[in-house]
Amino acid sequence: MPTARFVVTGRVQGVFFRASTRDQALALGMAGHAENRPDGSVEVLASGSASALDALQRWLRQGPRMAVVDAVSREDLPEQALRGFRIG
């Protein structure tokens, strides 16, 4: 399946960003993970259809209600067969 890595910057830690991302990704039929990074950003690795990846990217630009997203970068990766969606 198409796979992409997103890095989300802003006030994205401590605001339920990872859990909300998991819920959104699962609703879109995706697999992958969402992890806090030491620099305060969140990394999201997601595998799903091209349209699901685009939808997730649009959602990441806003995130959950308490988040303040400054930027979302996207790196398209080789296809991967990921299972489930974990939070790290």
VENMOCOR-V519493 format. One record per backbone hydrogen bond with DSSP energy under -1.0 kcal/mol. CO is the residue of the C=O (numbers start at 0). NH is the residue of the N-H. If there is no record, write none. Layout:
{{CO/NH} {CO/NH}}
This chain:
{{0/79} {1/47} {2/76} {3/45} {4/74} {5/43} {6/72} {7/41} {8/69} {8/70} {9/11} {10/67} {15/19} {16/20} {17/21} {18/22} {19/23} {20/24} {21/25} {22/26} {23/27} {24/29} {25/28} {30/46} {31/85} {32/44} {33/87} {34/42} {36/39} {40/36} {41/7} {42/34} {43/5} {44/32} {45/3} {46/30} {48/52} {49/53} {50/54} {51/55} {52/56} {53/57} {54/58} {55/59} {56/60} {58/61} {58/62} {63/66} {67/10} {70/8} {72/6} {74/4} {83/31} {85/33}}
